[in-house]
Amino acid sequence: MQQRLRAWAERELLSFRMQQAERSAIRCGDAVYTLAWEPSKGGPVLRTIDAGFY
């Protein structure tokens, strides 16, 4: 299971997206992550949203 999670994190660029959200959080004070099932990809997809637009 750990290998599958690591592979997913690499495909989704998890570390990059977290850094991107943290930079926004410094400016706005908040960060928003969404985790949703994407049928076309056959798995979960992580998205970050600018807190100012949430």
C-alpha positions in Angstrom: 0.0 0.0 0.0 2.9 2.4 0.8 4.3 1.9 -2.7 1.0 2.7 -4.3 0.6 5.8 -2.2 4.1 7.0 -3.1 3.5 6.3 -6.8 0.3 8.3 -6.6 2.0 11.2 -4.8 4.7 11.3 -7.5 2.1 11.3 -10.3 0.1 14.1 -8.7 3.2 16.1 -7.9 2.1 16.2 -4.2 5.1 17.9 -2.8 5.0 20.7 -5.5 1.2 21.2 -4.9 1.7 21.4 -1.1 4.5 24.0 -1.5 2.3 26.0 -3.9 -0.6 26.0 -1.4 1.8 26.9 1.5 3.0 30.0 -0.5 -0.6 31.1 -0.9 -1.3 30.4 2.8 1.5 32.8 3.7 -0.2 35.6 1.8 -3.9 34.8 2.6 -3.6 32.8 5.8 -5.4 29.7 4.5 -4.9 26.9 2.1 -7.6 24.7 0.5 -7.0 21.2 -0.8 -9.5 19.1 -2.5 -9.2 15.3 -3.0 -11.7 13.8 -5.4 -12.2 10.6 -7.3 -11.6 11.0 -11.0 -13.2 8.2 -13.0 -11.2 9.0 -16.2 -7.9 8.6 -14.3 -9.2 5.7 -12.2 -8.1 7.2 -8.9 -8.0 10.2 -6.7 -6.9 13.6 -7.9 -5.5 16.4 -5.6 -6.2 20.0 -6.4 -5.3 23.2 -4.6 -7.5 26.2 -4.6 -6.4 29.8 -3.9 -8.1 30.6 -0.5 -9.1 34.0 -1.8 -11.5 32.3 -4.3 -12.9 29.6 -2.1 
